[in-house]
């Protein structure tokens, strides 16, 4: 399957996302904050990144912006996973370059479906 970067500072959410993606056959890279996520993305060039918006050091929006600005990582699809569900937050996520936006609480099955859909569009 694909290599997916998962970055979330909440260990419970991170563990659920990692478990579901691994269960679906993906290789998963794990980051606990935005800085670690950015470093991993630049080093490993994952097929997709699932980023929490509100993380220490760099937010998911910051990571998305940095990925889009670098030609090496600009093509990595990004799904933002966040509790920020206001219309303006969603618009900002897409304006920063996200490919999809999933609000918490979320269904792990739905997230897995969205990951598969974004990866299919990339191919």
PDB file as gemmi writes it, atoms N, CA and C in Angstrom:
CRYST1    1.000    1.000    1.000  90.00  90.00  90.00 P 1                      
ATOM      1  N   UNK A   1       0.852  -1.185   0.000  1.00  0.00           N  
ATOM      2  CA  UNK A   1       0.000   0.000   0.000  1.00  0.00           C  
ATOM      3  C   UNK A   1       0.892   1.241   0.000  1.00  0.00           C  
ATOM      4  N   UNK A   2       0.544   2.212   0.835  1.00  0.00           N  
ATOM      5  CA  UNK A   2       1.246   3.496   0.815  1.00  0.00           C  
ATOM      6  C   UNK A   2       1.960   3.756   2.132  1.00  0.00           C  
ATOM      7  N   UNK A   3       2.907   4.686   2.090  1.00  0.00           N  
ATOM      8  CA  UNK A   3       3.548   5.172   3.295  1.00  0.00           C  
ATOM      9  C   UNK A   3       2.821   6.451   3.711  1.00  0.00           C  
ATOM     10  N   UNK A   4       2.275   6.461   4.928  1.00  0.00           N  
ATOM     11  CA  UNK A   4       1.485   7.583   5.417  1.00  0.00           C  
ATOM     12  C   UNK A   4       2.140   8.156   6.668  1.00  0.00           C  
ATOM     13  N   UNK A   5       2.337   9.455   6.670  1.00  0.00           N  
ATOM     14  CA  UNK A   5       2.828  10.174   7.840  1.00  0.00           C  
ATOM     15  C   UNK A   5       1.631  10.613   8.667  1.00  0.00           C  
ATOM     16  N   UNK A   6       1.631  10.279   9.959  1.00  0.00           N  
ATOM     17  CA  UNK A   6       0.574  10.683  10.880  1.00  0.00           C  
ATOM     18  C   UNK A   6       1.208  11.561  11.951  1.00  0.00           C  
ATOM     19  N   UNK A   7       0.687  12.778  12.100  1.00  0.00           N  
ATOM     20  CA  UNK A   7       1.198  13.701  13.112  1.00  0.00           C  
ATOM     21  C   UNK A   7       0.044  14.232  13.946  1.00  0.00           C  
ATOM     22  N   UNK A   8       0.091  13.923  15.238  1.00  0.00           N  
ATOM     23  CA  UNK A   8      -0.916  14.414  16.177  1.00  0.00           C  
ATOM     24  C   UNK A   8      -0.273  14.394  17.558  1.00  0.00           C  
ATOM     25  N   UNK A   9      -0.466  15.463  18.320  1.00  0.00           N  
ATOM     26  CA  UNK A   9       0.138  15.514  19.647  1.00  0.00           C  
ATOM     27  C   UNK A   9      -0.677  14.768  20.699  1.00  0.00           C  
ATOM     28  N   UNK A  10      -1.882  14.336  20.358  1.00  0.00           N  
ATOM     29  CA  UNK A  10      -2.714  13.556  21.286  1.00  0.00           C  
ATOM     30  C   UNK A  10      -2.423  12.073  21.049  1.00  0.00           C  
ATOM     31  N   UNK A  11      -1.786  11.397  22.018  1.00  0.00           N  
ATOM     32  CA  UNK A  11      -1.394  10.000  21.789  1.00  0.00           C  
ATOM     33  C   UNK A  11      -2.573   9.066  21.540  1.00  0.00           C  
ATOM     34  N   UNK A  12      -3.715   9.331  22.160  1.00  0.00           N  
ATOM     35  CA  UNK A  12      -4.870   8.455  21.953  1.00  0.00           C  
ATOM     36  C   UNK A  12      -5.375   8.535  20.516  1.00  0.00           C  
ATOM     37  N   UNK A  13      -5.496   9.742  20.002  1.00  0.00           N  
ATOM     38  CA  UNK A  13      -5.943   9.918  18.611  1.00  0.00           C  
ATOM     39  C   UNK A  13      -4.899   9.362  17.660  1.00  0.00           C  
ATOM     40  N   UNK A  14      -3.646   9.678  17.932  1.00  0.00           N  
ATOM     41  CA  UNK A  14      -2.556   9.192  17.068  1.00  0.00           C  
ATOM     42  C   UNK A  14      -2.582   7.671  16.998  1.00  0.00           C  
ATOM     43  N   UNK A  15      -2.764   7.014  18.141  1.00  0.00           N  
ATOM     44  CA  UNK A  15      -2.767   5.548  18.171  1.00  0.00           C  
ATOM     45  C   UNK A  15      -3.933   4.967  17.365  1.00  0.00           C  
ATOM     46  N   UNK A  16      -5.107   5.581  17.460  1.00  0.00           N  
ATOM     47  CA  UNK A  16      -6.275   5.105  16.693  1.00  0.00           C  
ATOM     48  C   UNK A  16      -6.011   5.237  15.199  1.00  0.00           C  
ATOM     49  N   UNK A  17      -5.483   6.389  14.786  1.00  0.00           N  
ATOM     50  CA  UNK A  17      -5.217   6.618  13.363  1.00  0.00           C  
ATOM     51  C   UNK A  17      -4.158   5.645  12.859  1.00  0.00           C  
ATOM     52  N   UNK A  18      -3.085   5.503  13.607  1.00  0.00           N  
ATOM     53  CA  UNK A  18      -2.013   4.585  13.205  1.00  0.00           C  
ATOM     54  C   UNK A  18      -2.539   3.159  13.102  1.00  0.00           C  
ATOM     55  N   UNK A  19      -3.293   2.720  14.105  1.00  0.00           N  
ATOM     56  CA  UNK A  19      -3.838   1.366  14.090  1.00  0.00           C  
ATOM     57  C   UNK A  19      -4.703   1.132  12.855  1.00  0.00           C  
ATOM     58  N   UNK A  20      -5.617   2.058  12.566  1.00  0.00           N  
ATOM     59  CA  UNK A  20      -6.526   1.883  11.432  1.00  0.00           C  
ATOM     60  C   UNK A  20      -5.761   1.858  10.108  1.00  0.00           C  
ATOM     61  N   UNK A  21      -4.786   2.734   9.959  1.00  0.00           N  
ATOM     62  CA  UNK A  21      -4.023   2.765   8.707  1.00  0.00           C  
ATOM     63  C   UNK A  21      -3.160   1.513   8.542  1.00  0.00           C  
ATOM     64  N   UNK A  22      -2.559   1.056   9.629  1.00  0.00           N  
ATOM     65  CA  UNK A  22      -1.778  -0.183   9.553  1.00  0.00           C  
ATOM     66  C   UNK A  22      -2.679  -1.375   9.262  1.00  0.00           C  
ATOM     67  N   UNK A  23      -3.862  -1.387   9.854  1.00  0.00           N  
ATOM     68  CA  UNK A  23      -4.835  -2.450   9.617  1.00  0.00           C  
ATOM     69  C   UNK A  23      -5.216  -2.496   8.134  1.00  0.00           C  
ATOM     70  N   UNK A  24      -5.192  -1.329   7.477  1.00  0.00           N  
ATOM     71  CA  UNK A  24      -5.519  -1.255   6.055  1.00  0.00           C  
ATOM     72  C   UNK A  24      -4.320  -1.540   5.161  1.00  0.00           C  
ATOM     73  N   UNK A  25      -3.171  -1.858   5.763  1.00  0.00           N  
ATOM     74  CA  UNK A  25      -2.006  -2.262   4.988  1.00  0.00           C  
ATOM     75  C   UNK A  25      -0.997  -1.176   4.705  1.00  0.00           C  
ATOM     76  N   UNK A  26      -1.183   0.012   5.265  1.00  0.00           N  
ATOM     77  CA  UNK A  26      -0.244   1.108   5.025  1.00  0.00           C  
ATOM     78  C   UNK A  26       0.951   1.020   5.972  1.00  0.00           C  
ATOM     79  N   UNK A  27       2.094   1.479   5.490  1.00  0.00           N  
ATOM     80  CA  UNK A  27       3.241   1.714   6.359  1.00  0.00           C  
ATOM     81  C   UNK A  27       3.028   3.098   6.956  1.00  0.00           C  
ATOM     82  N   UNK A  28       3.267   3.250   8.251  1.00  0.00           N  
ATOM     83  CA  UNK A  28       2.956   4.511   8.919  1.00  0.00           C  
ATOM     84  C   UNK A  28       4.192   5.076   9.604  1.00  0.00           C  
ATOM     85  N   UNK A  29       4.444   6.347   9.338  1.00  0.00           N  
ATOM     86  CA  UNK A  29       5.453   7.116  10.056  1.00  0.00           C  
ATOM     87  C   UNK A  29       4.709   7.946  11.088  1.00  0.00           C  
ATOM     88  N   UNK A  30       5.268   8.089  12.291  1.00  0.00           N  
ATOM     89  CA  UNK A  30       4.553   8.762  13.377  1.00  0.00           C  
ATOM     90  C   UNK A  30       5.350   9.950  13.885  1.00  0.00           C  
ATOM     91  N   UNK A  31       4.649  11.072  14.038  1.00  0.00           N  
ATOM     92  CA  UNK A  31       5.248  12.286  14.603  1.00  0.00           C  
ATOM     93  C   UNK A  31       4.346  12.811  15.715  1.00  0.00           C  
ATOM     94  N   UNK A  32       4.975  13.344  16.767  1.00  0.00           N  
ATOM     95  CA  UNK A  32       4.226  13.859  17.901  1.00  0.00           C  
ATOM     96  C   UNK A  32       4.006  15.356  17.844  1.00  0.00           C  
ATOM     97  N   UNK A  33       4.664  16.043  16.915  1.00  0.00           N  
ATOM     98  CA  UNK A  33       4.461  17.480  16.768  1.00  0.00           C  
ATOM     99  C   UNK A  33       4.783  17.896  15.335  1.00  0.00           C  
ATOM    100  N   UNK A  34       4.493  19.134  15.030  1.00  0.00           N  
ATOM    101  CA  UNK A  34       4.670  19.613  13.661  1.00  0.00           C  
ATOM    102  C   UNK A  34       6.111  19.645  13.203  1.00  0.00           C  
ATOM    103  N   UNK A  35       7.027  19.970  14.093  1.00  0.00           N  
ATOM    104  CA  UNK A  35       8.440  19.995  13.711  1.00  0.00           C  
ATOM    105  C   UNK A  35       8.944  18.623  13.309  1.00  0.00           C  
ATOM    106  N   UNK A  36       8.581  17.628  14.101  1.00  0.00           N  
ATOM    107  CA  UNK A  36       8.965  16.249  13.786  1.00  0.00           C  
ATOM    108  C   UNK A  36       8.298  15.795  12.487  1.00  0.00           C  
ATOM    109  N   UNK A  37       7.048  16.195  12.283  1.00  0.00           N  
ATOM    110  CA  UNK A  37       6.329  15.827  11.056  1.00  0.00           C  
ATOM    111  C   UNK A  37       7.028  16.396   9.830  1.00  0.00           C  
ATOM    112  N   UNK A  38       7.436  17.645   9.908  1.00  0.00           N  
ATOM    113  CA  UNK A  38       8.105  18.286   8.779  1.00  0.00           C  
ATOM    114  C   UNK A  38       9.433  17.592   8.476  1.00  0.00           C  
ATOM    115  N   UNK A  39      10.201  17.282   9.510  1.00  0.00           N  
ATOM    116  CA  UNK A  39      11.475  16.577   9.314  1.00  0.00           C  
ATOM    117  C   UNK A  39      11.268  15.208   8.679  1.00  0.00           C  
ATOM    118  N   UNK A  40      10.297  14.453   9.194  1.00  0.00           N  
ATOM    119  CA  UNK A  40      10.015  13.124   8.640  1.00  0.00           C  
ATOM    120  C   UNK A  40       9.556  13.216   7.188  1.00  0.00           C  
ATOM    121  N   UNK A  41       8.697  14.175   6.892  1.00  0.00           N  
ATOM    122  CA  UNK A  41       8.196  14.317   5.525  1.00  0.00           C  
ATOM    123  C   UNK A  41       9.326  14.632   4.565  1.00  0.00           C  
ATOM    124  N   UNK A  42      10.220  15.500   4.957  1.00  0.00           N  
ATOM    125  CA  UNK A  42      11.347  15.869   4.081  1.00  0.00           C  
ATOM    126  C   UNK A  42      12.310  14.709   3.896  1.00  0.00           C  
ATOM    127  N   UNK A  43      12.491  13.912   4.927  1.00  0.00           N  
ATOM    128  CA  UNK A  43      13.437  12.803   4.858  1.00  0.00           C  
ATOM    129  C   UNK A  43      12.855  11.590   4.142  1.00  0.00           C  
ATOM    130  N   UNK A  44      11.599  11.237   4.440  1.00  0.00           N  
ATOM    131  CA  UNK A  44      11.019   9.982   3.950  1.00  0.00           C  
ATOM    132  C   UNK A  44      10.139  10.140   2.711  1.00  0.00           C  
ATOM    133  N   UNK A  45       9.686  11.358   2.420  1.00  0.00           N  
ATOM    134  CA  UNK A  45       8.790  11.625   1.290  1.00  0.00           C  
ATOM    135  C   UNK A  45       7.613  10.643   1.257  1.00  0.00           C  
ATOM    136  N   UNK A  46       6.745  10.704   2.273  1.00  0.00           N  
ATOM    137  CA  UNK A  46       5.609   9.783   2.326  1.00  0.00           C  
ATOM    138  C   UNK A  46       4.638  10.014   1.172  1.00  0.00           C  
ATOM    139  N   UNK A  47       3.778   9.040   0.956  1.00  0.00           N  
ATOM    140  CA  UNK A  47       2.764   9.154  -0.097  1.00  0.00           C  
ATOM    141  C   UNK A  47       1.621  10.067   0.311  1.00  0.00           C  
ATOM    142  N   UNK A  48       1.462  10.288   1.617  1.00  0.00           N  
ATOM    143  CA  UNK A  48       0.375  11.124   2.130  1.00  0.00           C  
ATOM    144  C   UNK A  48       0.692  11.495   3.571  1.00  0.00           C  
ATOM    145  N   UNK A  49       0.201  12.665   4.010  1.00  0.00           N  
ATOM    146  CA  UNK A  49       0.356  13.083   5.402  1.00  0.00           C  
ATOM    147  C   UNK A  49      -1.012  13.383   6.003  1.00  0.00           C  
ATOM    148  N   UNK A  50      -1.229  12.860   7.206  1.00  0.00           N  
ATOM    149  CA  UNK A  50      -2.427  13.172   7.993  1.00  0.00           C  
ATOM    150  C   UNK A  50      -1.936  14.018   9.159  1.00  0.00           C  
ATOM    151  N   UNK A  51      -2.344  15.296   9.176  1.00  0.00           N  
ATOM    152  CA  UNK A  51      -1.802  16.243  10.142  1.00  0.00           C  
ATOM    153  C   UNK A  51      -2.878  16.847  11.027  1.00  0.00           C  
ATOM    154  N   UNK A  52      -2.660  16.814  12.325  1.00  0.00           N  
ATOM    155  CA  UNK A  52      -3.492  17.560  13.253  1.00  0.00           C  
ATOM    156  C   UNK A  52      -3.188  19.042  13.037  1.00  0.00           C  
ATOM    157  N   UNK A  53      -4.189  19.893  13.140  1.00  0.00           N  
ATOM    158  CA  UNK A  53      -3.949  21.321  12.945  1.00  0.00           C  
ATOM    159  C   UNK A  53      -3.264  21.930  14.157  1.00  0.00           C  
ATOM    160  N   UNK A  54      -3.726  21.608  15.349  1.00  0.00           N  
ATOM    161  CA  UNK A  54      -3.218  22.268  16.552  1.00  0.00           C  
ATOM    162  C   UNK A  54      -2.178  21.392  17.237  1.00  0.00           C  
ATOM    163  N   UNK A  55      -0.890  21.606  16.842  1.00  0.00           N  
ATOM    164  CA  UNK A  55       0.230  20.867  17.428  1.00  0.00           C  
ATOM    165  C   UNK A  55       1.301  21.851  17.874  1.00  0.00           C  
ATOM    166  N   UNK A  56       2.165  21.416  18.806  1.00  0.00           N  
ATOM    167  CA  UNK A  56       3.282  22.270  19.218  1.00  0.00           C  
ATOM    168  C   UNK A  56       4.324  22.437  18.110  1.00  0.00           C  
ATOM    169  N   UNK A  57       5.145  23.451  18.258  1.00  0.00           N  
ATOM    170  CA  UNK A  57       6.252  23.811  17.360  1.00  0.00           C  
ATOM    171  C   UNK A  57       5.751  24.321  16.018  1.00  0.00           C  
ATOM    172  N   UNK A  58       5.096  23.492  15.248  1.00  0.00           N  
ATOM    173  CA  UNK A  58       4.479  23.892  13.985  1.00  0.00           C  
ATOM    174  C   UNK A  58       3.071  23.337  13.992  1.00  0.00           C  
ATOM    175  N   UNK A  59       2.105  24.126  13.560  1.00  0.00           N  
ATOM    176  CA  UNK A  59       0.752  23.599  13.415  1.00  0.00           C  
ATOM    177  C   UNK A  59       0.691  22.756  12.154  1.00  0.00           C  
ATOM    178  N   UNK A  60      -0.380  22.002  11.994  1.00  0.00           N  
ATOM    179  CA  UNK A  60      -0.572  21.263  10.758  1.00  0.00           C  
ATOM    180  C   UNK A  60      -0.640  22.186   9.555  1.00  0.00           C  
ATOM    181  N   UNK A  61      -1.205  23.379   9.756  1.00  0.00           N  
ATOM    182  CA  UNK A  61      -1.241  24.369   8.666  1.00  0.00           C  
ATOM    183  C   UNK A  61       0.161  24.813   8.294  1.00  0.00           C  
ATOM    184  N   UNK A  62       1.021  25.040   9.306  1.00  0.00           N  
ATOM    185  CA  UNK A  62       2.412  25.415   9.037  1.00  0.00           C  
ATOM    186  C   UNK A  62       3.131  24.320   8.259  1.00  0.00           C  
ATOM    187  N   UNK A  63       2.929  23.081   8.688  1.00  0.00           N  
ATOM    188  CA  UNK A  63       3.578  21.955   8.007  1.00  0.00           C  
ATOM    189  C   UNK A  63       3.087  21.867   6.566  1.00  0.00           C  
ATOM    190  N   UNK A  64       1.795  22.002   6.374  1.00  0.00           N  
ATOM    191  CA  UNK A  64       1.228  21.954   5.023  1.00  0.00           C  
ATOM    192  C   UNK A  64       1.834  23.051   4.145  1.00  0.00           C  
ATOM    193  N   UNK A  65       1.910  24.262   4.676  1.00  0.00           N  
ATOM    194  CA  UNK A  65       2.481  25.386   3.923  1.00  0.00           C  
ATOM    195  C   UNK A  65       3.935  25.109   3.559  1.00  0.00           C  
ATOM    196  N   UNK A  66       4.709  24.596   4.518  1.00  0.00           N  
ATOM    197  CA  UNK A  66       6.122  24.302   4.250  1.00  0.00           C  
ATOM    198  C   UNK A  66       6.273  23.190   3.210  1.00  0.00           C  
ATOM    199  N   UNK A  67       5.431  22.172   3.294  1.00  0.00           N  
ATOM    200  CA  UNK A  67       5.485  21.101   2.299  1.00  0.00           C  
ATOM    201  C   UNK A  67       5.187  21.637   0.907  1.00  0.00           C  
ATOM    202  N   UNK A  68       4.187  22.484   0.794  1.00  0.00           N  
ATOM    203  CA  UNK A  68       3.802  23.034  -0.511  1.00  0.00           C  
ATOM    204  C   UNK A  68       4.874  23.964  -1.084  1.00  0.00           C  
ATOM    205  N   UNK A  69       5.630  24.611  -0.220  1.00  0.00           N  
ATOM    206  CA  UNK A  69       6.643  25.574  -0.669  1.00  0.00           C  
ATOM    207  C   UNK A  69       7.923  24.907  -1.168  1.00  0.00           C  
ATOM    208  N   UNK A  70       8.124  23.653  -0.825  1.00  0.00           N  
ATOM    209  CA  UNK A  70       9.347  22.931  -1.195  1.00  0.00           C  
ATOM    210  C   UNK A  70       9.049  22.024  -2.386  1.00  0.00           C  
ATOM    211  N   UNK A  71       9.748  22.207  -3.508  1.00  0.00           N  
ATOM    212  CA  UNK A  71       9.485  21.366  -4.684  1.00  0.00           C  
ATOM    213  C   UNK A  71       9.621  19.863  -4.410  1.00  0.00           C  
ATOM    214  N   UNK A  72      10.475  19.492  -3.469  1.00  0.00           N  
ATOM    215  CA  UNK A  72      10.665  18.070  -3.137  1.00  0.00           C  
ATOM    216  C   UNK A  72       9.424  17.461  -2.488  1.00  0.00           C  
ATOM    217  N   UNK A  73       8.661  18.268  -1.730  1.00  0.00           N  
ATOM    218  CA  UNK A  73       7.528  17.752  -0.961  1.00  0.00           C  
ATOM    219  C   UNK A  73       6.183  18.324  -1.407  1.00  0.00           C  
ATOM    220  N   UNK A  74       6.198  19.180  -2.381  1.00  0.00           N  
ATOM    221  CA  UNK A  74       4.970  19.878  -2.797  1.00  0.00           C  
ATOM    222  C   UNK A  74       3.868  18.925  -3.247  1.00  0.00           C  
ATOM    223  N   UNK A  75       4.231  17.761  -3.748  1.00  0.00           N  
ATOM    224  CA  UNK A  75       3.237  16.821  -4.250  1.00  0.00           C  
ATOM    225  C   UNK A  75       2.672  15.858  -3.218  1.00  0.00           C  
ATOM    226  N   UNK A  76       3.136  15.952  -1.967  1.00  0.00           N  
ATOM    227  CA  UNK A  76       2.619  15.058  -0.930  1.00  0.00           C  
ATOM    228  C   UNK A  76       1.209  15.506  -0.560  1.00  0.00           C  
ATOM    229  N   UNK A  77       0.201  14.663  -0.766  1.00  0.00           N  
ATOM    230  CA  UNK A  77      -1.155  15.032  -0.368  1.00  0.00           C  
ATOM    231  C   UNK A  77      -1.257  15.162   1.150  1.00  0.00           C  
ATOM    232  N   UNK A  78      -2.098  16.090   1.585  1.00  0.00           N  
ATOM    233  CA  UNK A  78      -2.268  16.362   3.012  1.00  0.00           C  
ATOM    234  C   UNK A  78      -3.740  16.282   3.379  1.00  0.00           C  
ATOM    235  N   UNK A  79      -4.021  15.526   4.430  1.00  0.00           N  
ATOM    236  CA  UNK A  79      -5.348  15.527   5.049  1.00  0.00           C  
ATOM    237  C   UNK A  79      -5.181  16.156   6.418  1.00  0.00           C  
ATOM    238  N   UNK A  80      -5.916  17.222   6.671  1.00  0.00           N  
ATOM    239  CA  UNK A  80      -5.905  17.848   7.985  1.00  0.00           C  
ATOM    240  C   UNK A  80      -6.958  17.172   8.849  1.00  0.00           C  
ATOM    241  N   UNK A  81      -6.578  16.814  10.057  1.00  0.00           N  
ATOM    242  CA  UNK A  81      -7.458  16.146  11.009  1.00  0.00           C  
ATOM    243  C   UNK A  81      -7.514  17.035  12.243  1.00  0.00           C  
ATOM    244  N   UNK A  82      -8.691  17.625  12.528  1.00  0.00           N  
ATOM    245  CA  UNK A  82      -8.722  18.661  13.549  1.00  0.00           C  
ATOM    246  C   UNK A  82     -10.077  18.832  14.208  1.00  0.00           C  
ATOM    247  N   UNK A  83     -10.036  19.381  15.405  1.00  0.00           N  
ATOM    248  CA  UNK A  83     -11.272  19.726  16.116  1.00  0.00           C  
ATOM    249  C   UNK A  83     -11.822  21.073  15.625  1.00  0.00           C  
ATOM    250  N   UNK A  84     -11.066  21.785  14.848  1.00  0.00           N  
ATOM    251  CA  UNK A  84     -11.493  23.097  14.352  1.00  0.00           C  
ATOM    252  C   UNK A  84     -12.450  22.900  13.185  1.00  0.00           C  
ATOM    253  N   UNK A  85     -13.735  23.082  13.471  1.00  0.00           N  
ATOM    254  CA  UNK A  85     -14.776  22.725  12.504  1.00  0.00           C  
ATOM    255  C   UNK A  85     -15.562  23.928  11.977  1.00  0.00           C  
ATOM    256  N   UNK A  86     -15.134  25.135  12.304  1.00  0.00           N  
ATOM    257  CA  UNK A  86     -15.831  26.308  11.791  1.00  0.00           C  
ATOM    258  C   UNK A  86     -15.564  26.452  10.290  1.00  0.00           C  
ATOM    259  N   UNK A  87     -16.507  27.038   9.593  1.00  0.00           N  
ATOM    260  CA  UNK A  87     -16.378  27.194   8.146  1.00  0.00           C  
ATOM    261  C   UNK A  87     -15.090  27.910   7.768  1.00  0.00           C  
ATOM    262  N   UNK A  88     -14.729  28.930   8.521  1.00  0.00           N  
ATOM    263  CA  UNK A  88     -13.495  29.673   8.240  1.00  0.00           C  
ATOM    264  C   UNK A  88     -12.250  28.823   8.427  1.00  0.00           C  
ATOM    265  N   UNK A  89     -12.275  27.934   9.416  1.00  0.00           N  
ATOM    266  CA  UNK A  89     -11.135  27.033   9.635  1.00  0.00           C  
ATOM    267  C   UNK A  89     -10.963  26.083   8.457  1.00  0.00           C  
ATOM    268  N   UNK A  90     -12.081  25.562   7.988  1.00  0.00           N  
ATOM    269  CA  UNK A  90     -12.038  24.638   6.848  1.00  0.00           C  
ATOM    270  C   UNK A  90     -11.539  25.358   5.602  1.00  0.00           C  
ATOM    271  N   UNK A  91     -12.041  26.560   5.365  1.00  0.00           N  
ATOM    272  CA  UNK A  91     -11.576  27.352   4.219  1.00  0.00           C  
ATOM    273  C   UNK A  91     -10.083  27.614   4.315  1.00  0.00           C  
ATOM    274  N   UNK A  92      -9.603  27.939   5.518  1.00  0.00           N  
ATOM    275  CA  UNK A  92      -8.170  28.185   5.703  1.00  0.00           C  
ATOM    276  C   UNK A  92      -7.350  26.938   5.398  1.00  0.00           C  
ATOM    277  N   UNK A  93      -7.844  25.784   5.848  1.00  0.00           N  
ATOM    278  CA  UNK A  93      -7.129  24.544   5.576  1.00  0.00           C  
ATOM    279  C   UNK A  93      -6.938  24.298   4.095  1.00  0.00           C  
ATOM    280  N   UNK A  94      -7.995  24.487   3.333  1.00  0.00           N  
ATOM    281  CA  UNK A  94      -7.880  24.297   1.884  1.00  0.00           C  
ATOM    282  C   UNK A  94      -7.033  25.399   1.249  1.00  0.00           C  
ATOM    283  N   UNK A  95      -7.134  26.618   1.772  1.00  0.00           N  
ATOM    284  CA  UNK A  95      -6.326  27.723   1.239  1.00  0.00           C  
ATOM    285  C   UNK A  95      -4.832  27.482   1.463  1.00  0.00           C  
ATOM    286  N   UNK A  96      -4.476  26.791   2.542  1.00  0.00           N  
ATOM    287  CA  UNK A  96      -3.079  26.482   2.825  1.00  0.00           C  
ATOM    288  C   UNK A  96      -2.584  25.292   2.014  1.00  0.00           C  
ATOM    289  N   UNK A  97      -3.477  24.626   1.282  1.00  0.00           N  
ATOM    290  CA  UNK A  97      -3.043  23.559   0.394  1.00  0.00           C  
ATOM    291  C   UNK A  97      -3.471  22.160   0.772  1.00  0.00           C  
ATOM    292  N   UNK A  98      -4.351  22.019   1.766  1.00  0.00           N  
ATOM    293  CA  UNK A  98      -4.801  20.679   2.153  1.00  0.00           C  
ATOM    294  C   UNK A  98      -5.627  20.050   1.042  1.00  0.00           C  
ATOM    295  N   UNK A  99      -5.526  18.746   0.920  1.00  0.00           N  
ATOM    296  CA  UNK A  99      -6.306  18.004  -0.063  1.00  0.00           C  
ATOM    297  C   UNK A  99      -7.643  17.548   0.503  1.00  0.00           C  
ATOM    298  N   UNK A 100      -7.709  17.420   1.823  1.00  0.00           N  
ATOM    299  CA  UNK A 100      -8.965  17.046   2.482  1.00  0.00           C  
ATOM    300  C   UNK A 100      -8.903  17.549   3.907  1.00  0.00           C  
ATOM    301  N   UNK A 101     -10.065  17.592   4.568  1.00  0.00           N  
ATOM    302  CA  UNK A 101     -10.190  18.165   5.904  1.00  0.00           C  
ATOM    303  C   UNK A 101     -11.186  17.311   6.667  1.00  0.00           C  
ATOM    304  N   UNK A 102     -10.737  16.683   7.746  1.00  0.00           N  
ATOM    305  CA  UNK A 102     -11.583  15.801   8.547  1.00  0.00           C  
ATOM    306  C   UNK A 102     -11.672  16.384   9.952  1.00  0.00           C  
ATOM    307  N   UNK A 103     -12.908  16.531  10.451  1.00  0.00           N  
ATOM    308  CA  UNK A 103     -13.084  17.123  11.774  1.00  0.00           C  
ATOM    309  C   UNK A 103     -13.229  16.044  12.845  1.00  0.00           C  
ATOM    310  N   UNK A 104     -12.698  16.369  14.025  1.00  0.00           N  
ATOM    311  CA  UNK A 104     -12.818  15.507  15.200  1.00  0.00           C  
ATOM    312  C   UNK A 104     -14.097  15.892  15.926  1.00  0.00           C  
ATOM    313  N   UNK A 105     -14.793  14.958  16.524  1.00  0.00           N  
ATOM    314  CA  UNK A 105     -14.529  13.518  16.494  1.00  0.00           C  
ATOM    315  C   UNK A 105     -14.757  12.962  15.098  1.00  0.00           C  
ATOM    316  N   UNK A 106     -14.066  11.898  14.788  1.00  0.00           N  
ATOM    317  CA  UNK A 106     -14.100  11.334  13.440  1.00  0.00           C  
ATOM    318  C   UNK A 106     -14.278   9.824  13.517  1.00  0.00           C  
ATOM    319  N   UNK A 107     -14.709   9.261  12.428  1.00  0.00           N  
ATOM    320  CA  UNK A 107     -14.810   7.821  12.293  1.00  0.00           C  
ATOM    321  C   UNK A 107     -13.509   7.306  11.683  1.00  0.00           C  
ATOM    322  N   UNK A 108     -12.816   6.379  12.345  1.00  0.00           N  
ATOM    323  CA  UNK A 108     -11.600   5.824  11.757  1.00  0.00           C  
ATOM    324  C   UNK A 108     -11.850   5.206  10.378  1.00  0.00           C  
ATOM    325  N   UNK A 109     -13.014   4.594  10.190  1.00  0.00           N  
ATOM    326  CA  UNK A 109     -13.332   4.013   8.879  1.00  0.00           C  
ATOM    327  C   UNK A 109     -13.466   5.103   7.826  1.00  0.00           C  
ATOM    328  N   UNK A 110     -14.108   6.219   8.186  1.00  0.00           N  
ATOM    329  CA  UNK A 110     -14.229   7.322   7.232  1.00  0.00           C  
ATOM    330  C   UNK A 110     -12.862   7.894   6.899  1.00  0.00           C  
ATOM    331  N   UNK A 111     -12.011   8.068   7.909  1.00  0.00           N  
ATOM    332  CA  UNK A 111     -10.662   8.580   7.649  1.00  0.00           C  
ATOM    333  C   UNK A 111      -9.924   7.646   6.704  1.00  0.00           C  
ATOM    334  N   UNK A 112     -10.019   6.347   6.930  1.00  0.00           N  
ATOM    335  CA  UNK A 112      -9.373   5.378   6.054  1.00  0.00           C  
ATOM    336  C   UNK A 112      -9.904   5.507   4.621  1.00  0.00           C  
ATOM    337  N   UNK A 113     -11.195   5.693   4.479  1.00  0.00           N  
ATOM    338  CA  UNK A 113     -11.784   5.876   3.147  1.00  0.00           C  
ATOM    339  C   UNK A 113     -11.260   7.135   2.482  1.00  0.00           C  
ATOM    340  N   UNK A 114     -11.132   8.197   3.255  1.00  0.00           N  
ATOM    341  CA  UNK A 114     -10.611   9.453   2.701  1.00  0.00           C  
ATOM    342  C   UNK A 114      -9.145   9.317   2.301  1.00  0.00           C  
ATOM    343  N   UNK A 115      -8.376   8.599   3.110  1.00  0.00           N  
ATOM    344  CA  UNK A 115      -6.974   8.346   2.760  1.00  0.00           C  
ATOM    345  C   UNK A 115      -6.909   7.605   1.428  1.00  0.00           C  
ATOM    346  N   UNK A 116      -7.715   6.555   1.287  1.00  0.00           N  
ATOM    347  CA  UNK A 116      -7.711   5.795   0.029  1.00  0.00           C  
ATOM    348  C   UNK A 116      -8.135   6.672  -1.148  1.00  0.00           C  
ATOM    349  N   UNK A 117      -9.132   7.527  -0.948  1.00  0.00           N  
ATOM    350  CA  UNK A 117      -9.614   8.397  -2.028  1.00  0.00           C  
ATOM    351  C   UNK A 117      -8.548   9.403  -2.450  1.00  0.00           C  
ATOM    352  N   UNK A 118      -7.877  10.017  -1.485  1.00  0.00           N  
ATOM    353  CA  UNK A 118      -6.834  10.994  -1.818  1.00  0.00           C  
ATOM    354  C   UNK A 118      -5.673  10.301  -2.523  1.00  0.00           C  
ATOM    355  N   UNK A 119      -5.292   9.122  -2.051  1.00  0.00           N  
ATOM    356  CA  UNK A 119      -4.214   8.385  -2.719  1.00  0.00           C  
ATOM    357  C   UNK A 119      -4.604   7.989  -4.138  1.00  0.00           C  
ATOM    358  N   UNK A 120      -5.851   7.598  -4.338  1.00  0.00           N  
ATOM    359  CA  UNK A 120      -6.321   7.217  -5.683  1.00  0.00           C  
ATOM    360  C   UNK A 120      -6.284   8.411  -6.626  1.00  0.00           C  
ATOM    361  N   UNK A 121      -6.661   9.582  -6.128  1.00  0.00           N  
ATOM    362  CA  UNK A 121      -6.620  10.795  -6.971  1.00  0.00           C  
ATOM    363  C   UNK A 121      -5.196  11.164  -7.340  1.00  0.00           C  
ATOM    364  N   UNK A 122      -4.259  10.856  -6.443  1.00  0.00           N  
ATOM    365  CA  UNK A 122      -2.859  11.200  -6.694  1.00  0.00           C  
ATOM    366  C   UNK A 122      -2.255  10.367  -7.820  1.00  0.00           C  
ATOM    367  N   UNK A 123      -2.745   9.124  -7.921  1.00  0.00           N  
ATOM    368  CA  UNK A 123      -2.197   8.203  -8.925  1.00  0.00           C  
ATOM    369  C   UNK A 123      -2.686   8.569 -10.256  1.00  0.00           C  
TER     370      UNK A 123                                                      
END                                                                             
